[in-house]
Amino acid sequence: MLASQPRYRELMSGADGQPADAQARVMTADTWRGIAAEDADQITGKLSALLRRRARHLLTSLLRPHRRRVMITFALIITANLAALAGPWLVGLAIDLGLPR
């Protein structure tokens, strides 16, 4: 669990080394809901940065085996968006250049 990791406890503790909130909660499998269950005022900037870094690392490690498919998907999404935007642009060109003034 996240609360049992020393780095998490250090970031969540106050200046005197005691838990940041007066009544430290014991997390069990039934009550654990991830970081979303924490109060927003308990999350420090350092903890937020740590969680973002860990989330990015997890995401890249999960996508690494599928790198080629992910890149193809991004290329297809960009191509589809460009194709969708080309229609109105071409109509605008036809109106601007094709109609006499």
Backbone bond lengths (Angstrom), bond angles and torsions (degrees), N, CA, C in turn:
res aa  C-N    CA-C-N  psi(-1)  N-CA   C-N-CA  omega(-1)  CA-C   N-CA-C  phi
1 M - - - 1.440 - - 1.512 110.19 -
2 L 1.309 115.57 153.30 1.454 121.80 -178.19 1.526 111.08 -63.48
3 A 1.338 117.60 -39.51 1.461 120.94 -176.82 1.521 112.13 -66.98
4 S 1.310 118.53 -21.23 1.459 120.26 -178.89 1.527 112.19 -86.40
5 Q 1.321 118.19 -8.26 1.454 120.72 -179.68 1.524 109.88 -80.21
6 P 1.333 118.47 135.37 1.465 121.66 -175.80 1.524 113.17 -59.20
7 R 1.327 118.08 -39.73 1.464 120.64 -178.20 1.519 110.42 -64.08
8 Y 1.317 117.69 -39.45 1.461 122.31 178.70 1.521 109.93 -64.66
9 R 1.347 116.60 -45.67 1.462 120.24 179.87 1.519 110.63 -62.11
10 E 1.327 117.06 -38.81 1.463 120.75 179.93 1.521 110.66 -64.44
11 L 1.324 117.27 -42.80 1.459 120.72 -178.14 1.523 112.04 -72.43
12 M 1.317 117.09 -29.46 1.454 121.26 -177.96 1.525 112.99 -88.38
13 S 1.316 118.39 -11.18 1.463 120.43 -176.25 1.518 110.63 -86.47
14 G 1.315 114.97 156.80 1.456 121.58 177.92 1.512 110.42 -79.71
15 A 1.331 115.55 -171.18 1.459 120.98 -177.74 1.525 112.20 -66.76
16 D 1.339 117.41 -30.15 1.458 120.45 -178.17 1.523 113.07 -87.60
17 G 1.318 117.78 4.27 1.459 121.07 178.32 1.514 113.92 87.85
18 Q 1.310 117.61 -5.00 1.461 121.86 178.23 1.531 109.11 -84.40
19 P 1.320 117.93 159.62 1.467 119.59 178.77 1.522 111.43 -56.08
20 A 1.333 115.71 149.08 1.457 121.26 -175.93 1.526 111.45 -62.52
21 D 1.308 118.84 -39.65 1.455 119.22 175.85 1.530 108.15 -98.56
22 A 1.297 115.73 149.68 1.463 120.70 -171.68 1.524 112.13 -61.71
23 Q 1.288 117.53 -35.22 1.456 120.40 -179.36 1.521 108.53 -110.13
24 A 1.322 116.06 94.87 1.463 120.46 179.40 1.519 108.44 -66.12
25 R 1.298 115.99 131.67 1.452 121.05 -178.16 1.516 110.85 -89.03
26 V 1.303 115.61 143.97 1.456 120.80 173.75 1.517 106.79 -94.06
27 M 1.331 116.22 121.65 1.451 120.77 -176.99 1.523 109.63 -91.92
28 T 1.300 116.09 127.44 1.456 121.58 174.25 1.511 108.28 -116.40
29 A 1.312 116.27 174.85 1.463 120.21 -179.84 1.521 111.23 -63.31
30 D 1.339 117.40 -28.78 1.461 120.40 -179.22 1.527 112.50 -77.19
31 T 1.334 116.75 -33.35 1.457 118.99 -176.23 1.514 113.07 -96.46
32 W 1.315 118.97 -10.55 1.456 120.74 -176.42 1.514 110.67 -73.74
33 R 1.305 116.13 128.37 1.466 121.97 177.58 1.520 110.65 -132.78
34 G 1.321 118.59 21.44 1.457 120.94 -179.62 1.510 111.36 77.95
35 I 1.290 116.44 -165.89 1.460 121.19 -176.70 1.523 111.09 -71.29
36 A 1.319 118.58 -20.26 1.459 120.86 178.48 1.521 111.41 -64.39
37 A 1.327 118.20 -23.23 1.455 121.58 179.44 1.522 111.92 -78.98
38 E 1.324 117.85 -13.97 1.458 121.04 179.83 1.518 109.37 -75.58
39 D 1.309 115.96 152.99 1.460 120.51 174.65 1.521 108.60 -72.68
40 A 1.315 116.10 142.16 1.465 119.83 -175.52 1.522 112.21 -64.31
41 D 1.333 118.10 -30.26 1.455 119.44 -178.89 1.527 112.62 -76.08
42 Q 1.309 118.32 -8.62 1.457 121.67 178.83 1.520 112.86 -86.72
43 I 1.302 118.36 -16.86 1.456 121.86 -175.00 1.519 109.10 -86.88
44 T 1.326 116.11 114.02 1.457 120.81 179.68 1.524 109.65 -83.69
45 G 1.314 115.53 170.79 1.461 119.90 178.85 1.518 111.88 -63.65
46 K 1.339 115.97 -39.51 1.460 119.35 179.66 1.521 111.24 -66.00
47 L 1.330 116.33 -40.30 1.462 119.68 178.79 1.518 110.68 -66.60
48 S 1.316 116.54 -40.00 1.456 120.96 178.14 1.523 110.99 -60.72
49 A 1.326 116.33 -43.78 1.461 120.60 178.44 1.525 110.69 -64.52
50 L 1.325 116.55 -40.59 1.464 120.80 178.34 1.521 110.68 -62.11
51 L 1.328 117.26 -44.41 1.464 120.71 -179.16 1.522 111.64 -66.77
52 R 1.346 117.04 -39.52 1.464 119.59 177.60 1.521 110.92 -64.08
53 R 1.337 116.88 -42.56 1.462 120.89 179.57 1.532 110.53 -63.41
54 R 1.321 117.19 -42.46 1.464 120.36 178.97 1.523 111.53 -66.54
55 A 1.337 117.10 -37.49 1.461 120.50 179.18 1.527 110.89 -66.67
56 R 1.350 116.56 -42.68 1.472 119.61 176.90 1.519 111.30 -62.18
57 H 1.322 116.00 -41.68 1.462 119.80 179.59 1.534 110.55 -63.56
58 L 1.315 116.85 -42.41 1.463 120.49 178.68 1.526 110.71 -63.94
59 L 1.320 117.04 -44.66 1.462 120.47 -179.43 1.525 111.49 -62.28
60 T 1.327 117.15 -45.15 1.464 118.58 -179.88 1.522 111.63 -67.65
61 S 1.326 117.15 -34.83 1.468 118.13 178.62 1.523 111.26 -69.40
62 L 1.329 117.29 -31.16 1.469 120.08 178.08 1.528 111.86 -76.06
63 L 1.329 117.43 -33.74 1.467 120.96 -177.47 1.523 113.35 -87.15
64 R 1.329 118.26 -17.60 1.465 121.46 -175.88 1.538 112.69 -53.96
65 P 1.338 119.85 -45.62 1.475 118.60 179.83 1.534 113.22 -65.25
66 H 1.332 116.81 -19.49 1.466 121.21 -176.71 1.526 111.11 -110.46
67 R 1.332 116.72 24.67 1.463 121.62 -173.62 1.528 111.97 -55.22
68 R 1.331 117.10 -44.90 1.469 120.12 -176.98 1.527 111.13 -64.00
69 R 1.322 117.14 -44.83 1.471 120.01 179.25 1.523 111.82 -65.00
70 V 1.321 116.79 -37.29 1.465 120.51 178.97 1.527 109.82 -64.87
71 M 1.329 117.07 -43.36 1.468 120.16 179.79 1.528 110.85 -65.56
72 I 1.331 117.25 -40.84 1.469 120.49 177.15 1.521 110.03 -62.87
73 T 1.325 117.15 -40.99 1.467 121.22 179.04 1.517 110.81 -62.82
74 F 1.339 117.70 -45.52 1.459 120.29 177.31 1.523 111.17 -61.17
75 A 1.327 118.10 -41.82 1.466 121.19 178.70 1.529 110.83 -62.69
76 L 1.327 117.53 -41.17 1.460 120.87 178.30 1.529 111.83 -66.47
77 I 1.315 116.97 -38.43 1.468 120.05 178.32 1.526 110.29 -64.81
78 I 1.315 117.21 -43.99 1.467 120.75 179.23 1.522 110.60 -64.72
79 T 1.343 117.15 -42.29 1.465 121.32 178.49 1.527 110.82 -62.75
80 A 1.332 117.36 -42.98 1.465 120.49 179.66 1.525 111.22 -63.98
81 N 1.318 117.17 -40.55 1.470 119.78 178.64 1.520 111.74 -67.48
82 L 1.328 117.11 -40.92 1.463 119.45 176.98 1.524 111.28 -63.95
83 A 1.322 117.13 -39.47 1.465 120.40 178.21 1.524 110.92 -65.62
84 A 1.330 117.04 -37.98 1.463 120.02 179.04 1.530 110.87 -67.92
85 L 1.332 117.36 -33.90 1.463 120.84 179.32 1.523 112.77 -81.16
86 A 1.323 117.78 -18.50 1.468 120.84 -177.96 1.527 111.70 -69.20
87 G 1.311 118.44 -34.30 1.467 121.53 -178.92 1.511 112.50 -58.50
88 P 1.332 118.80 -58.89 1.473 119.52 178.79 1.540 113.19 -61.02
89 W 1.312 117.14 -34.26 1.461 119.82 178.76 1.528 110.78 -65.25
90 L 1.353 116.06 -43.64 1.464 119.78 178.39 1.518 111.41 -65.65
91 V 1.319 118.14 -38.53 1.471 120.67 176.47 1.524 109.84 -62.82
92 G 1.325 117.15 -41.26 1.465 120.83 177.32 1.507 111.92 -61.93
93 L 1.333 117.32 -41.89 1.468 120.62 176.61 1.524 111.00 -63.47
94 A 1.324 116.08 -41.99 1.478 119.49 -179.70 1.526 110.18 -63.47
95 I 1.317 117.86 -40.00 1.453 120.46 178.85 1.534 110.76 -67.98
96 D 1.318 115.83 -44.83 1.463 119.47 -176.62 1.519 112.59 -69.51
97 L 1.341 117.13 -40.60 1.461 120.28 -174.23 1.523 113.88 -99.48
98 G 1.299 117.35 -25.74 1.458 119.63 -172.32 1.515 114.48 -92.00
99 L 1.277 118.97 -26.53 1.465 121.06 -178.54 1.527 110.26 -89.29
100 P 1.323 116.44 136.05 1.465 118.45 177.63 1.533 110.02 -70.47
101 R 1.296 113.18 151.89 1.478 118.00 -179.85 1.479 111.84 -90.30
